[in-house]
Amino acid sequence: MSTPNDELLPELDLRLTQENLDDLYEHAPCGYCSCLPDGTLVKLNHTLLSWLGYERAELVARQCLQQLFTVGGRLHYETHCAPLLLVRNQVRELSYSLRRKDGSTLPVLMNAQLLRDSDEQPLLVRVTLFDITERRKYEQELLRAKAQAEEQREQLAQANELLTSKNEQLTRINSDLDSFVYTASHDLKQPIENMAGLFQELRRTVTFHDPEAADMMGMFTQALQQILTTIKGLTEVVQLQRQLEQVPLELVVLQPFTEEIIRSLQQVNGQNATFTLDFTAAPTVCMARPGLHSMLYNLLSNGLKYAEPGRRPHIRVSTAASDDATVLSVQDNGRGIDLTRYGRQLFQLFRRFHPEVVGSGMGLYLVNRLAHQAGGRVEVDSTVGQGTTFRVYLPQHTTCQLS
C-alpha cells in the first residue's frame, strides 16, 4: 500500500536532476576559472568576477591567471606552481593573494588540475579558489597572540633573571653584613670588657665625695652592661645563622623539647608562671633543632619578661595544621603590644616597646629571621594589657627524619 509521500518522491527526484548546472557553476561559493597551460584565462565564474570587480570581457583571452596575483604570488606561480602542475598534474591548497581591479587584495587558497589531450600534451588548467579572508584574520590573530605570549615570556624570563640576580646580590650583602657584624662585635667585645674591668678597679680604689657620683657610677655600669649584652646578642645571631646553614632538618617531637626549655627558664625566672602545652594537632615540626630552640626560647622568655604586673604569667604553647604548614603558637597574658603604633617595627633589630623592662631588642628579630630561613613566616595578634599571640608557620617537609 503506497502513501502520499511515496507518490511525491518521483516528482521530487526529477526536480533535483533538472537543477541548472550552469547556475551552480556561476554562483558557487568558491571561484572557478579555466586557463591555457601558459595561464591565459578562457573562462571565469560569476563568483570570481564579483570578487575581482572585473567584467568577463576584461579578463578572458586578455589576461593570464598569474597576472591576477600580487607580485610575490605571480613569482611563486611561475617558478613553483606551474612546473609542479606539469609534473604532478595537480596542486592543492596553495595560498595566494588576488589583486582586485580597485587595487585591494583578497587572500585565497588555490587548487588546480592540469588536463591533457589524447597525446598527453597539456591542454587546460582548471582552478578552484576559496576565499580565506576570515581564516587569514584568525591566523593573524593567532600570530599576534603568539607574539604577545613570546614577548610576555621573554619579559617574565628577564624579570626572573633580574629577581635571581637581586636575590644573589641580597644573599651576598647579607653574608657580608653578617661577617661585618660578627667581626665588629668580636673586635669591640674585648675593649669593652677591658673598660668594664678598669671601671670596676676604679670604683674599688677611688673615693668620690660628690653625693651624685654613686648614681652616675651605677648608670655607667648599666650602660657598659647594655653594650656587652648587645655585642653578645649580635655575635649569637651571626653564629646561630652560620650554624644553621650546616645543621640538617629534624623532625622534632615538641612535648619533651618544649618542656626542657621551660625547665631552663624556670631555673632563671622562678616558678611563678604556669604553662599549658597542647601539641595534639601536630606533635612534631620539621626544623633545625638549634633554630627551633632559639625561636621557642625567645618567645617563651618574652612571655615571662613582659608579664603584666600583678598578674600571674600564663603561657600556652600549641600547634595547628594549616594547608602545607604546621602552625606553632605561643600565647601569653602579658602587657601586650600596640600593633597599630609599632606593628611595622615589630621585628626590627634593637626595637623595644617596653623600655621599663630590661632587654636587648633582638629576640623578635631573631625569631622572625629564623622563621624566614626555615621557609615560614610569623604572624602576631596582641591587645595592650591582655596579652600577645605569636603564630609561626613552618612548612612541612616530606624528607624530614625523626630525630
DAZIFEN-V354471 format. One record per pair of residues at least 6 apart in sequence whose ideal C-beta (glycine too) atoms are under 7 Angstrom apart, sorted by the first residue. I is the first residue (numbers start at 1). J is the second residue. D is the distance in Angstrom with one decimal. If there is no record, write none. Layout:
# DAZIFEN-V354471
{{I;J;D} {I;J;D}}
This chain:
# DAZIFEN-V354471
{{25;32;6.2} {25;45;5.5} {26;45;5.0} {26;46;4.2} {27;46;5.9} {27;47;6.3} {28;45;6.2} {28;47;5.7} {30;47;6.7} {30;128;5.7} {30;129;6.2} {30;130;5.1} {31;45;6.5} {31;47;5.2} {31;48;3.3} {31;51;6.0} {31;129;3.8} {32;45;4.3} {32;48;6.5} {32;128;6.0} {33;41;6.1} {33;43;6.2} {33;44;4.4} {33;48;5.7} {33;65;6.8} {33;127;5.0} {34;42;5.3} {34;43;4.2} {34;124;5.7} {34;125;6.8} {34;126;5.4} {35;41;5.0} {35;42;6.1} {35;64;6.9} {35;65;4.7} {35;125;5.1} {35;127;6.8} {36;42;6.4} {36;124;6.8} {37;122;4.0} {37;125;6.5} {38;64;6.8} {39;64;3.5} {39;65;4.5} {39;66;5.0} {40;61;6.5} {40;64;5.4} {41;59;5.1} {41;60;5.6} {41;63;5.8} {41;64;6.6} {41;65;6.1} {42;60;6.3} {42;61;6.8} {43;60;7.0} {44;56;6.4} {44;59;6.1} {44;60;6.9} {48;129;6.4} {49;56;6.0} {51;98;6.8} {51;106;5.7} {51;131;7.0} {52;68;6.9} {52;98;6.4} {52;100;5.4} {52;101;6.1} {53;100;5.1} {53;101;3.9} {53;102;5.8} {54;101;5.3} {65;127;6.5} {66;74;4.7} {66;77;4.5} {66;78;6.0} {67;74;6.9} {68;98;5.4} {68;99;6.2} {69;77;6.0} {69;96;5.2} {69;97;6.7} {69;98;6.6} {69;99;6.6} {70;97;4.7} {70;99;5.5} {70;105;6.2} {73;96;4.2} {73;97;5.7} {81;91;5.7} {81;94;6.1} {84;91;5.4} {85;91;5.9} {85;112;6.2} {85;114;4.7} {85;125;6.6} {86;122;6.8} {89;113;6.7} {89;114;4.7} {90;112;6.6} {90;113;4.7} {90;114;6.7} {91;111;7.0} {91;112;5.1} {92;111;5.1} {93;109;5.5} {93;111;6.7} {94;110;4.8} {95;109;5.8} {96;108;5.7} {96;110;5.7} {97;105;4.4} {97;106;6.7} {97;107;5.4} {98;105;6.5} {98;106;4.5} {98;108;5.6} {99;105;5.9} {100;106;6.2} {106;131;6.6} {106;133;6.8} {107;132;5.0} {107;133;5.8} {107;136;4.4} {108;129;4.5} {108;130;6.1} {108;131;6.1} {108;132;6.2} {109;130;4.5} {109;132;5.1} {110;127;6.3} {110;129;5.5} {111;128;4.6} {112;125;5.6} {112;126;6.9} {112;127;4.8} {113;126;5.0} {114;122;5.9} {114;125;5.5} {115;123;5.0} {115;124;4.6} {115;126;6.7} {116;122;6.0} {116;123;5.6} {117;123;4.6} {178;238;4.8} {178;241;6.0} {181;234;5.3} {181;238;5.5} {182;235;6.4} {182;238;4.2} {185;231;4.6} {185;234;4.3} {185;235;4.7} {186;235;6.6} {188;231;5.6} {189;231;5.1} {192;224;6.7} {192;227;5.4} {192;228;5.7} {192;231;6.6} {193;228;7.0} {195;224;6.6} {196;224;4.8} {196;228;6.9} {199;220;6.7} {199;221;7.0} {199;224;6.7} {203;217;6.1} {229;360;5.2} {230;360;5.6} {233;360;4.7} {233;362;4.4} {237;362;6.5} {237;366;5.8} {240;290;6.4} {240;294;5.9} {243;290;5.8} {244;288;5.0} {244;290;6.3} {244;291;5.0} {244;373;6.5} {247;288;4.4} {247;289;6.9} {247;290;5.9} {249;286;5.4} {249;287;6.4} {249;288;5.9} {249;397;6.0} {249;400;5.2} {250;288;6.8} {250;289;5.3} {250;400;6.9} {250;401;6.9} {250;403;4.0} {251;284;5.0} {251;286;5.4} {251;400;4.5} {251;401;6.0} {251;402;4.4} {251;403;6.3} {252;284;6.2} {252;285;5.9} {252;287;6.6} {252;289;6.0} {252;292;5.8} {252;403;6.0} {253;283;6.3} {253;284;5.5} {254;279;4.5} {254;283;6.2} {254;284;6.3} {254;285;6.3} {254;319;6.7} {255;277;6.3} {255;279;5.6} {255;283;6.9} {258;277;5.9} {258;296;6.2} {258;317;5.7} {261;293;6.7} {261;296;5.4} {261;297;5.4} {261;300;6.1} {262;275;5.5} {262;300;6.7} {265;300;5.9} {265;301;5.9} {265;304;6.3} {269;304;4.9} {272;312;6.3} {272;313;6.7} {273;304;5.6} {273;313;4.0} {273;314;7.0} {273;315;6.4} {274;312;6.9} {274;314;5.0} {275;315;5.3} {275;317;6.9} {276;316;4.4} {277;317;5.2} {278;318;4.2} {279;318;6.9} {279;319;5.0} {281;319;5.0} {281;320;4.9} {281;321;5.6} {282;319;3.8} {282;320;6.8} {282;321;5.7} {282;326;4.6} {285;292;6.7} {285;326;5.1} {285;328;6.2} {285;394;5.3} {286;394;7.0} {286;396;6.4} {286;397;4.4} {286;400;3.6} {287;374;5.3} {287;394;5.9} {289;403;6.8} {291;370;4.7} {291;373;7.0} {291;374;6.5} {294;366;6.3} {294;370;6.2} {295;367;5.2} {295;370;4.9} {295;371;6.9} {295;392;6.7} {298;363;4.1} {298;366;6.0} {298;367;5.2} {299;330;4.2} {299;367;6.2} {299;390;5.5} {300;315;6.2} {300;330;6.5} {302;363;5.7} {303;313;6.4} {303;315;4.3} {303;330;6.5} {303;332;3.6} {303;334;6.1} {304;313;5.6} {305;357;5.9} {305;359;6.6} {306;334;4.5} {306;335;5.0} {306;354;5.9} {306;357;6.0} {307;313;4.1} {307;334;4.8} {308;333;6.8} {308;334;5.4} {308;335;5.3} {308;385;6.8} {311;333;6.4} {313;332;6.7} {313;333;6.8} {313;334;6.6} {314;333;5.1} {315;330;6.7} {315;331;7.0} {315;332;5.0} {316;331;4.5} {317;330;5.4} {318;329;5.1} {319;326;6.0} {319;327;6.4} {319;328;5.6} {320;327;4.4} {320;329;7.0} {322;393;6.7} {324;395;6.2} {324;396;5.5} {325;376;6.7} {325;393;4.4} {325;394;6.1} {325;395;5.6} {325;396;6.4} {326;394;5.1} {326;396;6.0} {327;391;5.4} {327;393;5.6} {328;392;4.5} {328;394;6.3} {329;389;6.1} {329;390;6.9} {329;391;4.9} {330;390;4.9} {331;387;6.6} {331;389;4.3} {332;387;5.0} {332;388;5.8} {333;386;6.9} {333;387;4.2} {334;387;5.4} {334;388;6.5} {335;354;6.1} {335;385;6.9} {336;382;4.8} {336;383;5.1} {336;384;4.2} {336;385;5.6} {336;386;5.5} {336;387;5.7} {336;388;5.5} {337;353;5.5} {337;382;4.4} {337;388;5.8} {338;384;5.4} {339;380;6.8} {339;382;5.5} {342;353;5.2} {345;351;4.8} {346;364;6.1} {346;380;6.3} {347;364;5.3} {347;365;5.6} {347;368;3.8} {348;365;6.5} {349;361;6.9} {349;362;6.4} {349;365;4.6} {350;361;4.0} {350;362;6.9} {351;361;5.3} {352;359;5.6} {352;361;4.3} {367;378;6.3} {368;378;5.2} {371;377;5.9} {371;378;4.9} {371;392;5.3} {374;394;5.8} {375;395;4.6} {376;392;6.2} {376;393;4.6} {376;394;4.5} {376;395;5.9} {377;393;5.1} {378;390;6.3} {378;392;5.4} {379;391;4.6} {380;388;6.7} {380;390;5.7} {381;389;4.7} {382;388;4.0}}
